[in-house]
């Protein structure tokens, strides 16, 4: 029996203090939110009516931009029709605001040279070679000379081929009389020296410049010419499957700003006769936020508006992602700043310091009250709170590093409030224990009986508190969510600590006479009350009956 009591106590001590020690050794700590470490917060709202799908897509595009900034633990949420972006610890405030607030352009740029692998010393993917690195990792990488590969010609019959050059039978290409859009006088010389390859910074990615940009796949890199068109020429795009292969079907807008513009580009980038001054590789890059999303070859000199597709060895998710980029690559709605709030690091430090002081003062007052009222049982409360705090700190630090959980001032408030929830469980148990002792039972025999009855009350109270916190977290956004999350977490830990720490600790200590009968702090002396004297039943004299 004694071993069964010790096991849960040893378990929670190892988990709590061992987890805390490991967290401190690894140097982990809670990630702080905007209001605790300073930063910038901006509210963006659409200038016109926007659907929920459009706002969600705009949010994801903004999230990818923020990730590129390297901001730790950003919080990007929707509040009605507005998008709230909080960037804690951001150093370059102006650049961050410009990046999240601008309406990104989806750009179509000619691929001048595929630089993938150039740094490895293989000379890169010069456009004059017959081997290119595809934008899609699964696409075929080797192209055959013209009129020899009928398989590729059949696969590319729909239009564009992702990452490869279509090998159709030799024929006289159809060209348009319209001059290509603003071609350079001469194409840049191919890059062969790795020292010449320098990726263009995002802020220097100008539409009319020759740039070097990375692809969406690891280690891919492209030299691109000036922008030939923007995403405005695309009417819609969708992922489709034909003959067991996923592809992306495109539909261009009509007129000069749609299919006519695209056909001008197709005439210059037609891979059987590319214009060496505009598109020497015969490939057209689809660029969003300075990242090449795809770089397919053009295998027809002209197209119908609704007969364009990008094919290759796409997976379902890759095809759908590319269709999403083409459909909503530019922000689907124009956003304007409604408000910008800057929180200085000094103000964040002051808020954090005030929160820590409030927590320490609250813990001290609670510990003092429990010692005065419950005597030695107050020591159980103090140690139990250190166990609870160790678990809380470890979990918050772990979630901050692995899941991006940020501790905000509202979260600190939730933790401080949860101290009262935790201490309340001790009060419920100790009051029940006091009732058992006052009823005339010993402290040792009362601990298990009192805990069984008190635990039902603790479980019911924590369950109701957890439901309230969960509903609050589900229905709210922003800092209120942080308050709800930490309040809910504390209720779960409260049940855990009550079962694995409080119950076995009080049970074991109740068997120690020093703990129960010592002067002043003795538990039995504090819990017991003078027994109410029950008067003995007086004998009643009765008259004898004579024989």
Secondary structure as GFF3:
##gff-version 3
##sequence-region A 1 547
A	DSSP	alpha_helix	2	25	.	.	.	ID=ss1
A	DSSP	beta_strand	31	32	.	.	.	ID=ss2
A	DSSP	alpha_helix	34	37	.	.	.	ID=ss3
A	DSSP	beta_strand	39	46	.	.	.	ID=ss4
A	DSSP	alpha_helix	52	69	.	.	.	ID=ss5
A	DSSP	beta_strand	75	79	.	.	.	ID=ss6
A	DSSP	beta_strand	82	88	.	.	.	ID=ss7
A	DSSP	alpha_helix	93	101	.	.	.	ID=ss8
A	DSSP	beta_strand	106	114	.	.	.	ID=ss9
A	DSSP	three_ten_helix	118	120	.	.	.	ID=ss10
A	DSSP	alpha_helix	150	155	.	.	.	ID=ss11
A	DSSP	beta_strand	160	161	.	.	.	ID=ss12
A	DSSP	three_ten_helix	194	196	.	.	.	ID=ss13
A	DSSP	three_ten_helix	202	204	.	.	.	ID=ss14
A	DSSP	beta_strand	211	215	.	.	.	ID=ss15
A	DSSP	beta_strand	221	230	.	.	.	ID=ss16
A	DSSP	three_ten_helix	231	233	.	.	.	ID=ss17
A	DSSP	beta_strand	234	242	.	.	.	ID=ss18
A	DSSP	beta_strand	245	252	.	.	.	ID=ss19
A	DSSP	alpha_helix	259	269	.	.	.	ID=ss20
A	DSSP	beta_strand	283	288	.	.	.	ID=ss21
A	DSSP	beta_strand	291	298	.	.	.	ID=ss22
A	DSSP	beta_strand	308	314	.	.	.	ID=ss23
A	DSSP	alpha_helix	316	328	.	.	.	ID=ss24
A	DSSP	beta_strand	335	343	.	.	.	ID=ss25
A	DSSP	alpha_helix	345	374	.	.	.	ID=ss26
A	DSSP	alpha_helix	377	402	.	.	.	ID=ss27
A	DSSP	beta_strand	406	407	.	.	.	ID=ss28
A	DSSP	alpha_helix	409	438	.	.	.	ID=ss29
A	DSSP	alpha_helix	443	475	.	.	.	ID=ss30
A	DSSP	alpha_helix	479	497	.	.	.	ID=ss31
A	DSSP	pi_helix	498	502	.	.	.	ID=ss32
A	DSSP	alpha_helix	503	509	.	.	.	ID=ss33
A	DSSP	alpha_helix	513	517	.	.	.	ID=ss34
A	DSSP	alpha_helix	523	527	.	.	.	ID=ss35
###
